[in-house]
Amino acid sequence: MNVFEPIRKPSKLDQKVAGASYSALAAVMEQLETEQPEIEIDETAEKIKIPLPALKLLGEILKAMGDGKMISIVPIATEVTTQAAAEILGCSRPHLVKLLEEGKIPFTKVGKHRRIMFDDIVKYHQEMKKQQKQHIIDIMNADEETGLSDS
């Protein structure tokens, strides 16, 4: 899988098929007793063994697609470019470079190019969400203390 492929929202047909497939897969997975179940591809009659964690991940993908959510899978140890990291975080590349240079996100240099570990981007994103949530709570508490809230 190419990290740089654009992520697209599933079509209505894909959502419908994924939703139905998820329901069927979820029902079947409850009955599984092995860690490497075997599935059969109907069109080719080929049987494939799939590790249970991979099958569970497929279920999560189907559920998300059925809900119309965009899906992207990136191996944890993957290094990404500054442009890809900026797209993941939803910011501009210059802003991301500023974060890197300020030491807020670790990176390595390959020649003149910066590379960032995917899991470092995820950690930074989670920390930012946590801080945003705390700021909202602080603002709500300040509003209550000053009597600005409707309660």
Residue pairs with C-beta under 8 A, 6 or more apart in sequence:
1 73
3 74
3 78
3 80
3 84
4 81
4 84
7 70
7 71
7 72
8 70
9 68
9 69
9 70
10 18
10 65
10 68
10 69
10 70
10 71
14 65
15 65
15 66
15 67
15 68
16 66
18 61
18 62
18 63
18 65
18 66
19 62
19 63
19 65
19 66
19 67
20 66
21 62
21 66
22 59
22 62
22 63
22 66
25 55
25 58
25 59
25 62
26 59
29 55
29 56
29 59
32 52
32 55
34 52
35 51
35 52
36 49
36 50
36 51
36 52
37 49
37 50
37 52
37 55
38 47
38 48
38 49
38 50
39 47
39 48
39 50
39 55
40 46
40 47
40 48
41 47
41 48
50 58
61 71
61 73
64 71
65 71
74 80
74 118
75 118
76 118
76 119
77 117
77 118
77 119
78 117
78 118
79 108
79 115
79 116
79 117
79 118
80 88
80 115
80 116
80 117
80 118
80 121
81 113
81 114
81 115
81 116
82 93
82 96
82 97
82 100
82 113
82 114
82 116
83 93
85 96
85 105
85 116
85 121
86 92
86 93
86 95
86 96
88 118
88 121
88 125
89 96
89 121
89 124
89 125
96 105
97 114
99 105
99 124
100 107
100 114
100 116
104 124
105 116
105 120
105 121
105 124
106 116
106 117
106 120
107 114
107 115
107 116
107 120
108 114
108 115
109 115
140 149
143 149
144 151
